[in-house]
């Protein structure tokens, strides 16, 4: 009884007082570590290769184990948090993330590092949807929630973009394991703070948890993401190792959706996808991440291989994108209220497409002003798009399904990232290889030209082995072919972004805050705040009042209940970025 009362007190303080902003700080720090870990290892790959000597397949799994495991388990842990408590899942995620970081930092074989990265993925899957669903509960007022989501998504962008900068600095001054060690002191601080401060909340816990469905979703997402990643790494789409996981994963997801429709108490409320705003918001997240991750990958290759910048210098060049994303997140709540979800997401896509077209002016020589302007527009446009899409998706979801909705959003984020690498990487390879097809006519050995056609990095290695005029010819030809492929890829990306702008027309025109009890910025009269009994589960979203009247003084008037399947505060839409 005492423990439950303490949880209720904690919950009220977080939802009704200034403490909710402190809760936001804790949630943002959690997300920062997860986002940072997704990219911090990239610049350490050469050092890991030299030290552990992994095979080609082993190196691929060292890099991909984290995002693959994380993406596949988001739905499982998001819906589990709705049942057993989001705070509980989040705290377990903190502990596992810290332990896995210690194992990764001290790994002496590639197998141990792969296992540690997989454990990091499990911890990340516990943390990511829990932070978003707790945020949804702690900020029942939609205007405040929009501001909180803006900050949350800006922090995600900061983590992903500063990962290479921090990783580059640590690898240059220490050893590769230091990129994991930075997680441990932060987790040691955030775990007790989170246990003391974060409110517990649950969704609907009626009926048994669908364990089989959760495993089907995990296996299905794993198969789809694995197939997409293999296609993006240059494997043939019709190759059995690529097509097999892709088809098996898609089939499992279809079976999962049919299973959820039949169940009385589903993990994921499939009916949410019948709402145009929810489905459109999820699609916009996929498209935005497709563009962002694919473009960042190509930009990193351009900065390092064409402009010959170091990993640290490359990370610093990408900082304008981060700062622009932070600005878009900080002003997103105001923008959303002023122009509404439809225009915010749509014009975000248009602005991003314009920045991509501007970047087609990149050539063989460094143009810092052009790159800075392009990255600023890219960061601001994409963050605006992701903000509006996430806010719309989350506001469309019923409060008791917040964990499941957050998991859908984060899974869409991961799928978009994988598809971006696969699709734009394939376009880049298809446009780059023909530029080297006639090298044999210039006297370059056919085997050297064939090897160089795989990537610009391999072309430089082959050119170094050839040396002399032939090596210089191969190097210059490959550089020209890469830049030509870069321009074609940017044009394709701009076309996809403009398709996203058209899709955004299905979003609501205005930010609707008309639902009882959660009008934007409106205070709920204290007389209609219901008493919170001492129950097994607590719902933050419907208790915006900071205190509860004694039983004898409570008015008998009841708070009107919204129709089932409708979100607790809104019938329209609006949200944010990772």
For each residue, the residues with C-beta under 8 A, 3 or more apart:
1: 4 5 534
2: 5 6
3: 6 7
4: 1 7 8 534 535 536
5: 1 2 8 9 534
6: 2 3 9 10
7: 3 4 10 11 199 200 538
8: 4 5 11 12 532 534 538
9: 5 6 12 13
10: 6 7 13 14 197 198 199 200
11: 7 8 14 15 199 200 201 538 540 543
12: 8 9 15 16 17 532 543 545 546 547 548
13: 9 10 16 17 19 199 546
14: 10 11 17 19 20 23 138 197 198 199 540
15: 11 12 20 137 138 139 140 199 540 543 544 546
16: 12 13 20 543 544 545 546 547
17: 12 13 14 20 546
18: 21 22
19: 13 14 22 23 197
20: 14 15 16 17 23 24 138 139 144
21: 18 24 25
22: 18 19 25 26 197
23: 14 19 20 26 27 134 138 197 198 199
24: 20 21 27 28 135 138 139 148 151 152
25: 21 22 28 29
26: 22 23 29 30 190 193 194 197 198
27: 23 24 30 31 131 134 135 152 198
28: 24 25 31 32 131 151 152 155
29: 25 26 32 33 186 190
30: 26 27 33 34 90 93 94 127 131 190 194
31: 27 28 34 35 127 128 131 152 155 156 159 578
32: 28 29 35 36 155 156 158 159
33: 29 30 36 37 97 127 159 183 186 187
34: 30 31 37 38 70 97 124 127 128 159
35: 31 32 38 39 155 156 157 158 159 160 163 578
36: 32 33 39 40 159 160 162 163 166
37: 33 34 40 41 66 120 124 163 180 183
38: 34 35 66 67 70 124 159 160 163
39: 35 36 42 159 160 161 163 164 167
40: 36 37 43 44 163 164 166 167 179
41: 37 44 45 48 62 63 66 117 167 179
42: 39 45 63 163 164 167 300
43: 40 164 167 168 171 311 312 314 315
44: 40 41 47 48 167 170 171 176 179
45: 41 42 48 49 59 62 63
46: 49 50
47: 44 50 51 171 175 176
48: 41 44 45 51 52 54 59 62 113 176
49: 45 46 52 53 54 59
50: 46 47 53
51: 47 48 175 176
52: 48 49 107 108 109 110 113
53: 49 50 110
54: 48 49 58 59 62 110 113
55: 58 59 110
56: 59 60
57: 60 61
58: 54 55 61 62 110 111 114
59: 45 48 49 54 55 56 62 63 110
60: 56 57 63 64 233
61: 57 58 64 65 114 117
62: 41 45 48 54 58 59 65 110 113 114 117
63: 41 42 45 59 60 66
64: 60 61 67 68 229
65: 61 62 68 69 114 117 118 121
66: 37 38 41 63 69 70 117 118 120 121 124
67: 38 64 70 71 121 225 414 417 418
68: 64 65 71 72 121 222 225 226 229
69: 65 66 72 73 117 118 121 122 125 222
70: 34 38 66 67 73 74 120 121 122 124 125 128 414
71: 67 68 74 125 221 222 225 411 414 415 418
72: 68 69 76 125 218 219 221 222 225
73: 69 70 76 77 121 122 125 126 218
74: 70 71 77 78 125 128 129 221 407 410 411 414
75: 78 79 214 217 218 221 267 268 404 407 408 411
76: 72 73 79 80 125 214 215 217 218 407
77: 73 74 80 81 89 93 125 126 129 130 407
78: 74 75 81 82 129 130 133 403 404 406 407 408 410
79: 75 76 82 83 209 214 267 268 403 404 407
80: 76 77 83 84 89 209 214 403
81: 77 78 84 85 86 88 89 90 129 130 133 202 403
82: 78 79 86 133 202 203 204 205 400 401 402 403 404
83: 79 80 202 203 205 209
84: 80 81 88 89 202
85: 81 88 89 200 201 202
86: 81 82 89 90 130 133 134 137 200 201 202 402 403
87: 90 91 130 134 194 198 199 200 201
88: 81 84 85 91 92 200
89: 77 80 81 84 85 86 92 93 126 130
90: 30 81 86 87 93 94 126 127 130 131 134 194 198
91: 87 88 94 95 191 194 195 198
92: 88 89 95 96 126
93: 30 77 89 90 96 97 123 124 125 126 127 130
94: 30 90 91 97 98 123 127 187 190 191 194
95: 91 92 98 99 123 187 191
96: 92 93 99 100 119 122 123 126
97: 33 34 93 94 100 101 120 123 124 127 183 187
98: 94 95 101 102 183 184 187 188 191
99: 95 96 102 103 119
100: 96 97 103 104 116 117 119 120 122 123
101: 97 98 104 105 116 120 180 181 183 184 187
102: 98 99 105 106 180 181 184
103: 99 100 106 107 112 115 116 119
104: 100 101 107 113 116 117 120 177 180
105: 101 102 177 178 180 181 184
106: 102 103 177
107: 52 103 104 110 112 113 116 177
108: 52 112
109: 52 112 113
110: 52 53 54 55 58 59 62 107 113 114
111: 58 114 115
112: 103 107 108 109 115 116
113: 48 52 54 62 104 107 109 110 116 117
114: 58 61 62 65 110 111 117 118
115: 103 111 112 118 119
116: 100 101 103 104 107 112 113 119 120 180
117: 41 61 62 65 66 69 100 104 113 114 120 121
118: 65 66 69 114 115 121 122
119: 96 99 100 103 115 116 122 123
120: 37 66 70 97 100 101 104 116 117 123 124
121: 65 66 67 68 69 70 73 117 118 124 125
122: 69 70 73 96 100 118 119 125 126
123: 93 94 95 96 97 100 119 120 126 127
124: 34 37 38 66 70 93 97 120 121 127 128
125: 69 70 71 72 73 74 76 77 93 121 122 128 129
126: 73 77 89 90 92 93 96 122 123 130
127: 30 31 33 34 90 93 94 97 123 124 130 131
128: 31 34 70 74 124 125 131 132 406 410
129: 74 77 78 81 125 132 133 403 406 407 409 410
130: 77 78 81 86 87 89 90 93 126 127 133 134 403 406
131: 27 28 30 31 90 127 128 134 135 152
132: 128 129 135 136 152 394 402 406 409 410
133: 78 81 82 86 129 130 136 137 201 402 403 405 406
134: 23 27 86 87 90 130 131 137 138 198 199 201
135: 24 27 131 132 138 139 145 148 149 152
136: 132 133 139 145 394 397 399 402 405 406 541
137: 15 86 133 134 140 199 201 399 402 539 540 541
138: 14 15 20 23 24 134 135 148 199 540
139: 15 20 24 135 136 144 145 148
140: 15 137 145 517 518 540 541 542 543 544 568 569
141: 144 145 518 519 520 521 522 544 569
142: 145 146 395 511 513 518 520 569 570 574
143: 146 147 333 337 513 520 521
144: 20 139 141 147 148 521
145: 135 136 139 140 141 142 148 149 391 394 395
146: 142 143 149 150 332 333 336 337 391 511 574 575
147: 143 144 150 151 332 333
148: 24 135 138 139 144 145 151 152
149: 135 145 146 152 153 332 333 387 390 391 394 575 576
150: 146 147 153 154 328 329 330 331 332 333 387 576
151: 24 28 147 148 154 155 329 330
152: 24 27 28 31 131 132 135 148 149 155 156 329 576
153: 149 150 156 157 329 332 383 386 387 390 575 576 577 578
154: 150 151 157 158 325 326 328 329 330 383 577
155: 28 31 32 35 151 152 158 159 329
156: 31 32 35 152 153 159 160 577 578
157: 35 153 154 160 161 321 322 325 326 329 379 383 577 578
158: 32 35 154 155 161 162 322 325 326
159: 31 32 33 34 35 36 38 39 155 156 162 163
160: 35 36 38 39 156 157 163 578
161: 39 157 158 164 165 315 318 319 321 322 325
162: 36 158 159 165 166 315 319 322
163: 35 36 37 38 39 40 42 159 160 166 167 315
164: 39 40 42 43 161 167 168 300 311 314 315 318
165: 161 162 168 169 312 315 316 318 319
166: 36 40 162 163 169 170 179 182 315
167: 39 40 41 42 43 44 163 164 170 171 179 311 315
168: 43 164 165 171 172 310 311 312 314 315
169: 165 166 172 173 312
170: 44 166 167 173 174 178 179 182
171: 43 44 47 167 168 174 175 176 178 179 311
172: 168 169 311 312
173: 169 170
174: 170 171 178
175: 47 51 171 178
176: 44 47 48 51 171 179
177: 104 105 106 107 180 181
178: 105 170 171 174 175 181 182
179: 40 41 44 166 167 170 171 176 182
180: 37 101 102 104 105 116 177 183 184
181: 101 102 105 177 178 184
182: 166 170 178 179 185 186
183: 33 37 97 98 101 180 186 187
184: 98 101 102 105 180 181 187 188
185: 182 188 189
186: 29 33 182 183 189 190
187: 33 94 95 97 98 101 183 184 190 191
188: 98 184 185 191
189: 185 186 192 193
190: 26 29 30 94 186 187 193 194
191: 91 94 95 98 187 188 194 195
192: 189 195 196
193: 26 189 190 196 197
194: 26 30 87 90 91 94 190 191 197 198
195: 91 191 192 198
196: 192 193
197: 10 14 19 22 23 26 193 194
198: 10 14 23 26 27 87 90 91 134 194 195
199: 7 10 11 13 14 15 23 87 134 137 138 538 540
200: 7 10 11 85 86 87 88 538
201: 11 85 86 87 133 134 137 537 538 539 540
202: 81 82 83 84 85 86 205 536 537 538 539
203: 82 83 399 400 401 402 403 404 537 539
204: 82 265 400 401
205: 82 83 202 536 537
206: 265
207: 264 265
208: 265
209: 79 80 83 214 267
210: 213 214 259 260 263 265 266 267
211: 214 215
212: 215 216 259
213: 210 216 217 256 259 260 263 266 267
214: 75 76 79 80 209 210 211 217 218 267
215: 76 211 212 218 219
216: 212 213 219 220 252 253 255 256 259
217: 75 76 213 214 220 221 252 253 256 267 268
218: 72 73 75 76 214 215 221 222
219: 72 215 216 222 223 249 252
220: 216 217 223 224 249 250 251 252 253 255 256
221: 71 72 74 75 217 218 224 225 249 253 411 414 415
222: 68 69 71 72 218 219 225 226 245 249
223: 219 220 226 227 245 246 247 248 249 250 252
224: 220 221 227 228 245 246 249 250 253 415
225: 67 68 71 72 221 222 228 229 249 414 415 418
226: 68 222 223 229 230 245 246 249
227: 223 224 230 231 242 243 244 245 246 247 249
228: 224 225 231 232 246 415 418 419 421 422
229: 64 68 225 226 232 233 418 421 422
230: 226 227 233 235 239 241 242 245
231: 227 228 235 237 242 246 422 426
232: 228 229 418 421 422 423 425 426
233: 60 229 230 425
234: 425 429 454
235: 230 231 239 241 242
236: 239 242
237: 231 242 243
238: 242 243
239: 230 235 236 242 243
240: 243 244
241: 230 235 244 245
242: 227 230 231 235 236 237 238 239 245 246
243: 227 237 238 239 240 246 247
244: 227 240 241 247 248
245: 222 223 224 226 227 230 241 242 248 249
246: 223 224 226 227 228 231 242 243 249 250
247: 223 227 243 244 250 251
248: 223 244 245 251 252
249: 219 220 221 222 223 224 225 226 227 245 246 252 253
250: 220 223 224 246 247 253 254
251: 220 247 248 254 255
252: 216 217 219 220 223 248 249 255 256
253: 216 217 220 221 224 249 250 256 257
254: 250 251 257 258
255: 216 220 251 252 258 259
256: 213 216 217 220 252 253 259 260
257: 253 254 260 261 270
258: 254 255 261 262
259: 210 212 213 216 255 256 262 263 266
260: 210 213 256 257 263 266 267 268 269 270
261: 257 258 266 270
262: 258 259
263: 210 213 259 260 266
264: 207
265: 204 206 207 208 210
266: 210 213 259 260 261 263 269 270
267: 75 79 209 210 213 214 217 260 404
268: 75 79 217 260 272 401 404 407 408
269: 260 266 272 397 398 401 404 565
270: 257 260 261 266 273 274
271: 274 275 565
272: 268 269 275 278 396 397 401 405 408
273: 270 278 279 282
274: 270 271 279
275: 271 272 278 279 396
276: 279 280 506 507
277: 280 281 341 392 393 396 506 507 508 572 573
278: 272 273 275 281 282 392 393 396 397 573
279: 273 274 275 276 282 283 506
280: 276 277 283 284 392 503 504 506 507
281: 277 278 284 285 345 388 389 390 392 393 396 507 573 575
282: 273 278 279 285 286 389 393 408 409 412
283: 279 280 286 287 412 500 503
284: 280 281 287 288 345 349 385 388 389 500 503 504 507
285: 281 282 288 289 386 389 390 393 409 412 413 416
286: 282 283 289 290 412 415 416 419
287: 283 284 290 291 349 416 496 497 499 500 503
288: 284 285 291 292 348 349 352 382 385 386 389 416 500 577
289: 285 286 292 293 386 412 413 415 416 417 419 420 578
290: 286 287 293 294 416 417 419 420 423 424 496
291: 287 288 294 295 352 356 382 420 424 493 496 497 500
292: 288 289 295 296 378 382 417 420
293: 289 290 296 297 416 417 420 421
294: 290 291 297 298 420 421 423 424 425 489 493
295: 291 292 298 299 356 378 420 424 490 493
296: 292 293 299 300 318 321
297: 293 294 300 301 420 421 424 425
298: 294 295 301 302 424 428 486 489
299: 295 296 302 303 318 375
300: 42 164 296 297 303 304 314 318
301: 297 298 304 305 306 456 457 482
302: 298 299 305 306 307 362 482 486
303: 299 300 306 307 309 313 314 317 318
304: 300 301 307 308 309 310 311 314
305: 301 302 308 456 457 460 482
306: 301 302 303 364 456 479 482 483
307: 302 303 304 366
308: 304 305
309: 303 304 313 314 317
310: 168 304 313 314
311: 43 164 167 168 171 172 304 314 315
312: 43 165 168 169 172 315 316
313: 303 309 310 316 317
314: 43 164 168 300 303 304 309 310 311 317 318
315: 43 161 162 163 164 165 166 167 168 311 312 318 319
316: 165 312 313 319
317: 303 309 313 314 320 368 371 375
318: 161 164 165 296 299 300 303 314 315 321 322 375
319: 161 162 165 315 316 322 323
320: 317 323 324 372 375 376 379
321: 157 161 296 318 324 325 375 376 378 379
322: 157 158 161 162 318 319 325 326 379
323: 319 320 326 327 376 379
324: 320 321 327 328 375 376 377 378 379 380 383
325: 154 157 158 161 321 322 328 329 379 380 382 383 577
326: 154 157 158 322 323 329 330 383
327: 323 324 330 331 380
328: 150 154 324 325 331 332 379 380 381 383 384 387
329: 150 151 152 153 154 155 157 325 326 332 383 387 576 577
330: 150 151 154 326 327
331: 150 327 328 334 335
332: 146 147 149 150 153 328 329 335 336 344 383 384 387 388 391 576
333: 143 146 147 149 150 336 337
334: 331 337 338
335: 331 332 338 339 344 384
336: 146 332 333 339 340 341 344 387 388 391 511 574
337: 143 146 333 334 511 520
338: 334 335
339: 335 336 343 344 347
340: 336 343 344 508 509 510 511 574
341: 277 336 344 345 388 391 392 504 507 508 509 510 511 572 573 574
342: 345 346 504 505 507 508 509
343: 339 340 346 347 509
344: 332 335 336 339 340 341 347 348 384 385 387 388 574
345: 281 284 341 342 348 349 384 385 388 389 392 500 501 504 507
346: 342 343 349 350 501 504 505 507
347: 339 343 344 350 351 384 501
348: 288 344 345 351 352 381 382 383 384 385 386 387 388
349: 284 287 288 345 346 352 353 381 385 497 498 500 501 504
350: 346 347 353 354 381 497 498 501
351: 347 348 354 355 377 380 381 384
352: 288 291 348 349 355 356 377 378 381 382 385 497
353: 349 350 356 357 381 494 497 498 501
354: 350 351 357 358 377 381
355: 351 352 358 359 374 375 376 377 378 381
356: 291 295 352 353 359 360 374 378 490 493 494 497
357: 353 354 360 490 491 494
358: 354 355 361 370 373 374 377
359: 355 356 362 370 371 374 378 490
360: 356 357 487 490 491
361: 358 367 370
362: 302 359 367 370 371 374 483 486
363: 367 483
364: 306 479 480 483
365:
366: 307 371
367: 361 362 363 370 371
368: 317 371 372
369: 372 373
370: 358 359 361 362 367 373 374
371: 317 359 362 366 367 368 374 375
372: 320 368 369 375 376
373: 358 369 370 376 377
374: 355 356 358 359 362 370 371 377 378
375: 299 317 318 320 321 324 355 371 372 378 379
376: 320 321 323 324 355 372 373 379 380
377: 324 351 352 354 355 358 373 374 380 381
378: 292 295 321 324 352 355 356 359 374 375 381 382
379: 157 320 321 322 323 324 325 328 375 376 382 383
380: 324 325 327 328 351 376 377 383 384
381: 328 348 349 350 351 352 353 354 355 377 378 384 385
382: 288 291 292 325 348 352 378 379 385 386 577
383: 153 154 157 324 325 326 328 329 332 348 379 380 386 387 576 577
384: 328 332 335 344 345 347 348 351 380 381 387 388
385: 284 288 344 345 348 349 352 381 382 388 389 500 504
386: 153 285 288 289 348 382 383 389 390 575 576 577 578
387: 149 150 153 328 329 332 336 344 348 383 384 390 391 575 576 577
388: 281 284 332 336 341 344 345 348 384 385 391 392 504 507 574 575 576
389: 281 282 284 285 288 345 385 386 392 393 575 576
390: 149 153 281 285 386 387 393 394 409 575 576 577
391: 145 146 149 332 336 341 387 388 394 395 573 574 575 576
392: 277 278 280 281 341 345 388 389 395 396 507 508 573 574 575
393: 277 278 281 282 285 389 390 396 397 405 408 409 573 575
394: 132 136 145 149 390 391 397 402 405 406 409 575
395: 142 145 391 392 567 569 570 572 573 574 575
396: 272 275 277 278 281 392 393 405 567 570 573
397: 136 269 272 278 393 394 401 402 404 405 567
398: 269 401 402 565 566 567 568
399: 136 137 203 402 539 540 541 542 567 568 569
400: 82 203 204 539
401: 82 203 204 268 269 272 397 398 404 405
402: 82 86 132 133 136 137 203 394 397 398 399 405 406 541
403: 78 79 80 81 82 86 129 130 133 203 406 407
404: 75 78 79 82 203 267 268 269 397 401 407 408
405: 133 136 272 393 394 396 397 401 402 408 409
406: 78 128 129 130 132 133 136 394 402 403 409 410
407: 74 75 76 77 78 79 129 268 403 404 410 411
408: 75 78 268 272 282 393 404 405 411 412
409: 129 132 282 285 390 393 394 405 406 412 413
410: 74 78 128 129 132 406 407 413 414 578
411: 71 74 75 221 407 408 414 415
412: 282 283 285 286 289 408 409 415 416
413: 285 289 409 410 416 417 578
414: 67 70 71 74 221 225 410 411 417 418
415: 71 221 224 225 228 286 289 411 412 418 419
416: 285 286 287 288 289 290 293 412 413 419 420
417: 67 289 290 292 293 413 414 420 421
418: 67 71 225 228 229 232 414 415 421 422
419: 228 286 289 290 415 416 422 423
420: 289 290 291 292 293 294 295 297 416 417 423 424
421: 228 229 232 293 294 297 417 418 424 425
422: 228 229 231 232 418 419 425 426
423: 232 290 294 419 420 426 427
424: 290 291 294 295 297 298 420 421 427 428 489 492 493
425: 232 233 234 294 297 421 422 428 429
426: 231 232 422 423 429 430
427: 423 424 430 431 485 488 489 492
428: 298 424 425 431 432 485 486 488 489
429: 234 425 426 432 433 454 455 485
430: 426 427 433 434 485
431: 427 428 434 435 484 485 488 489
432: 428 429 435 436 453 455 456 481 482 484 485
433: 429 430 436 437 453 481
434: 430 431 437 481
435: 431 432 477 478 480 481 482 484 485
436: 432 433 439 449 452 453 459 474 477 478 481
437: 433 434 449 453
438: 441 442
439: 436 442 444 448 449 452 473 474 477
440: 443 444 445 446 449
441: 438
442: 438 439 473
443: 440 470
444: 439 440 448 449 466 470 473 474
445: 440 448 449 466
446: 440 449 450
447: 450 451
448: 439 444 445 451 452 462 465 466 474
449: 436 437 439 440 444 445 446 452 453 474
450: 446 447 453
451: 447 448 454 458 459 462
452: 436 439 448 449 458 459 462 463 474 478
453: 432 433 436 437 449 450 459
454: 234 429 451 458 459
455: 429 432 458 459
456: 301 305 306 432 459 460 478 479 482
457: 301 305 460 461
458: 451 452 454 455 461 462
459: 436 451 452 453 454 455 456 462 463 474 475 478
460: 305 456 457 463 464 475 478
461: 457 458 464 465
462: 448 451 452 458 459 465 466 474
463: 452 459 460 466 467 471 472 474 475 478
464: 460 461 467 471
465: 448 461 462 471
466: 444 445 448 462 463 470 471 474
467: 463 464 470 471
468: 471 472
469: 472 473
470: 443 444 466 467 473 474
471: 463 464 465 466 467 468 474 475
472: 463 468 469 475 476
473: 439 442 444 469 470 476 477
474: 436 439 444 448 449 452 459 462 463 466 470 471 477 478
475: 459 460 463 471 472 478 479
476: 472 473 479 480
477: 435 436 439 473 474 480 481
478: 435 436 452 456 459 460 463 474 475 481 482
479: 306 364 456 475 476 482 483
480: 364 435 476 477 483 484
481: 432 433 434 435 436 477 478 484 485
482: 301 302 305 306 432 435 456 478 479 485 486
483: 306 362 363 364 479 480 486 487
484: 431 432 435 480 481 487 488
485: 427 428 429 430 431 432 435 481 482 488 489
486: 298 302 362 428 482 483 489 490
487: 360 483 484 490 491
488: 427 428 431 484 485 491 492
489: 294 298 424 427 428 431 485 486 492 493
490: 295 356 357 359 360 486 487 493 494
491: 357 360 487 488 494 495
492: 424 427 488 489 495 496
493: 291 294 295 356 424 489 490 496 497
494: 353 356 357 490 491 497 498
495: 491 492 498 499
496: 287 290 291 492 493 499 500
497: 287 291 349 350 352 353 356 493 494 500 501
498: 349 350 353 494 495 501 502
499: 287 495 496 502 503
500: 283 284 287 288 291 345 349 385 496 497 503 504
501: 345 346 347 349 350 353 497 498 504
502: 498 499 505
503: 280 283 284 287 499 500 506
504: 280 284 341 342 345 346 349 385 388 500 501 507
505: 342 346 502
506: 276 277 279 280 503
507: 276 277 280 281 284 341 342 345 346 388 392 504 573
508: 277 340 341 342 392 511 512 572 573 574
509: 340 341 342 343
510: 340 341 572
511: 142 146 336 337 340 341 508 520 572 573 574
512: 508 570 571 572 573
513: 142 143 518 519 520 521 522 569 570 572
514: 519 570 571 572
515: 518 519 562 566 567 568 569 570 571
516: 519 559 560 562
517: 140 524 528 542 544 559 560 568 569
518: 140 141 142 513 515 524 541 544 568 569 570
519: 141 513 514 515 516 522 569
520: 141 142 143 337 511 513
521: 141 143 144 513
522: 141 513 519
523:
524: 517 518 528 529 544 545
525: 528 529
526: 529 545 547 549
527: 555 557
528: 517 524 525 555 557 559
529: 524 525 526 543 544 545 548 549 559
530: 542 543 558 559
531: 548 549 551 554
532: 8 12 535 538 543 548
533:
534: 1 4 5 8
535: 4 532 538
536: 4 202 205
537: 201 202 203 205
538: 7 8 11 199 200 201 202 532 535 543
539: 137 201 202 203 399 400 542 543
540: 11 14 15 137 138 140 199 201 399 543
541: 136 137 140 399 402 518 568 569
542: 140 399 517 530 539 559 568
543: 11 12 15 16 140 529 530 532 538 539 540
544: 15 16 140 141 517 518 524 529
545: 12 16 524 526 529 548
546: 12 13 15 16 17
547: 12 16 526
548: 12 529 531 532 545
549: 526 529 531 553 554 555
550: 553 554
551: 531 554
552:
553: 549 550
554: 531 549 550 551
555: 527 528 549
556:
557: 527 528
558: 530
559: 516 517 528 529 530 542
560: 516 517
561:
562: 515 516 566 567 568
563: 566
564:
565: 269 271 398
566: 398 515 562 563 571
567: 395 396 397 398 399 515 562 570 571
568: 140 398 399 515 517 518 541 542 562
569: 140 141 142 395 399 513 515 517 518 519 541
570: 142 395 396 512 513 514 515 518 567 573
571: 512 514 515 566 567
572: 277 341 395 508 510 511 512 513 514
573: 277 278 281 341 391 392 393 395 396 507 508 511 512 570
574: 142 146 336 340 341 344 388 391 392 395 508 511
575: 146 149 153 281 386 387 388 389 390 391 392 393 394 395
576: 149 150 152 153 329 332 383 386 387 388 389 390 391
577: 153 154 156 157 288 325 329 382 383 386 387 390
578: 31 35 153 156 157 160 289 386 410 413
